[in-house]
Amino acid sequence: MLSNSQDADDILQETNTYILTHLDKFDRGSNFKAWAFQIAYFRVKSHIRDRQRRNHVDLSDALVEKISHAAATYFNGDDERLSHLHRCIQKLGTKERLLLRLQYMENASLTELAKTTMQKPNSIHKAMSRIRQSLRFCIEKQHSQQPA
């Protein structure tokens, strides 16, 4: 829904962080995916509004809504991806799992991660991007290997 992949990664991190810190607001028994997509949708809309205030041209609300609906339709029924994610995280190295835990469970910023690991924030950002990409590929591989 965004034209810049770095912005998309940032929104994804913000969305995941929000979901993890606000799980108590999720109504058990309702559709988790719909709730998560709704959070991401509003984060994207907010980001676009902020960019438009700074005179950047981005996607229209109508197009964002259309893409959001298409994404929700595409991922509908893929709850098994969560179990794939769990297995894929277990395949990561200790350092990668630590970065994920600090980023998503403890809400650590890139700057805090950099201090903790004694690396530059840009290095941490690249490492997190590689981890997310690795997880995405692993999940897709497991999903494609499932019997139809």
N, C-alpha and C positions, 0 to 999 in steps of 0.2 A: 504493500500500500504506500510505500515511500520510494522516492527516486534515488535515495542515497543509502547504500548498504550499511554504512557506519551508523546513520540515524536509526535504521531498522534494528541493528544490533543493540543500540542503546535503549530503544523502546522495548525490545524483547527483554532485556535485562531488568528494566524498570517494571515491566508487567510481571515477570516471574518473581521479582522481589515483593511486589505488592501482593501477589497471590499467596506467597509463602507466609507473609506477615499478617495477612488478613483471612486466613483459612477459617477462622471462627465466624466470619460473616457469610460463609458459604452455607446454603441450606442443604443439609444432607438429604439425599433422595432426589434432589433436582439434578439438572444436567450440568455437570462440572465444565464440560467443554464450552457450552453456551456461555456460562459465567465468565470463563477465562477469555473467550473471544470478545465478549462485551467489554471487559476491562481493557484489552488491547485496542479495541476499536476506539474507545474514548481517549486513550493515551495518544493514539495516532491523530485523532481530530484535534486534540489539544496542541500537539506538536505542530501541526499544520497551521493552526491559528497563530501560534507564537511566531512561526516563520513568516507568515503573511504580514504580521505586524512589523517585522524587520524588512519588509519589501521583497521577500523571496517569493517566487512563483512556484507553486506546488500543485498537487492534485486537488480537484474540486471535491466538495463534500459528497456529491452524487457519485463520483467515480470511486471515492474511498468506500462508500457504502456498497457499491456494486462489487468491488474487489473483496470486501469483507464478507459479503453474502456468498460469493463464489468459494472463498477459502473455507468458510464454515460448512458448506455443502461438500467440498472435497474431503474434509477431515471428519465428516459425520460418520460415526460408527467405528472410529479408529482408537477406541479406548485401550486396545492392546498395545498401542504405542507407549503408554506409560510403563507397562511391564518391560517392554523392550528398552526403554530409557534406563530403568533400574539395572537391567543386565549390562547395558553398555557402560554405565557409570562404573560398575564393578570391574570392567575391563581396563579402565584408565589407571594410570600410574598414581602413586601416592601423592605426588606433588599436584597433579591435575585435580584429584579428588579434594585435596586441601583447598585449592583455589576456588573450586565450585562451592565448597561448604562455606568458606569465608564470604564469598560474593553473595550467595543466595540465601544461606541460612542465617548468617550473622550481619547481613547488610553492609559489608565492608565496601568502601569506595575503592576505585582503582588506585588512588593515592595511598590509602591505608594498606591495600594489598602490596603495593610497591615497597612501603616501609617494612612491612612484615617479612617480605621475601628478599629484601635488599636488592630490588631491581627497579628499573625506571618504569614509570606509569605506562609509557608507550609499549614497553616490552610486555607488561601485564595485559594490556589491551589486546595485543597480538596473540598472546598465549590463550586468552579467553576466547578469542575468535577461532583459533585453531581447535580448542576443546569443543566449542559448540559445533563446528563443522564436523569434527570427528564423531561426535554424538549423533548428529543428523545423518551422516553416512551409515553409521552402525545401525541406527533405528530403521532406516530405509532398507538396508540389506536384510535385517531380520524380518521386516514386514514382507518383503518380496519373496522370502523363502518359505513363508507360511502356506500351507495347503489352502486352496480356494474353497 
